[in-house]
Amino acid sequence: MMRISIFTAAALAIGLVAAPAYAQRPEPGTGPVAAACQQDIEKLCANTTHERGAARDCLEKNKAKVSAACAHALDTTGGGRRR
C-alpha cells in the first residue's frame, strides 16, 4: 500500500512539473515570424503548412524576396518547432 502511495505521489509531482512547459507552447503560425511574414508567406509559400518549421524553411529559401521586416524576424528568432 505504501509503495502505491509513493508511486502515485511521484507520478503526480512529475505531471505537475511538466504541465506548465506544455501549456506555454504557442500554436503553429502564431509567433513573431508568422506575424512579420504573413504577406510573404501568402505570396511565396502559399502551399506550405506552418507545421514543423516548413513555412520558415520556405521563407529562408526565398529570403532574397521577402520583406525587410520578415528578413529581420528570420534573422532574430530561433528555428521554432522542428520535431
N, C-alpha and C positions, 0 to 999 in steps of 0.2 A: 504494500500500500504506500509506503514511504517513497519507494522508487518511482511509482507513478506520479506522485505529487511533485517530486523533484524534476522529473522529465517534463511534466506539464508546465511547471514554473519556468524552466529553461526555454521551452518552445515559445511560451508567451513572451518572455523577455526578448528573444531573438526577433519575433514578429513585431514587437513594439519599436525596436531599434531600426528595423529595415523599412517599416511603413512610411516614414517621412521621406526617405530617399525616393521611393516610387511616386509619392504624391507630388514631388517637385518637378517631375519631367513634363515639359511642355508638349503639346500636340505637334506632330509634324507640320511644318509650314506656318509656324506662328512666331518664329524667332526673328532676330534683327536682320538676317539676310533675306528672309521672306518679305519683311516689311520694306526694306530698301530696294529690293529687286523685283517687286511684284510685276511691274510692267515688262521688265526684261525677261522674266520667267514666261509671261504670257506670249511675248514676241518670239523669243529664241528657244524656249523649252516647253512649248505647249503640250507636247505628248509625253512629258516626263512626270513621274509621280514625285511626291515630296518625301517618300519613304527611303530610309537608309542612305541619305546623302545623295540621291540621284539628281535632284534639282540642283544642288550645289555643284556636283560634278559637271553637269551640263553648263552651268554658268562659268565655271572655271575653264572649260573647253572653249567657250565663246567670250572670254574675258576682254578681248580687244574690242568687242562690240557692245559691251554693257555700259550703262550709265556710270558717271563718276561716283555717285552715291552707292551704287551697287558694288563697284570695284572696291571702294573703301570698306564696305561691310565685309566683303570676302577677305580683304587683307587683315582686318582687325578682329575677326572672330575665329573660333575654333572650327573643327571639322564637323561638329554636330554628331548626330547618331550614325554609327557605322556598324551596326550589328547585323 
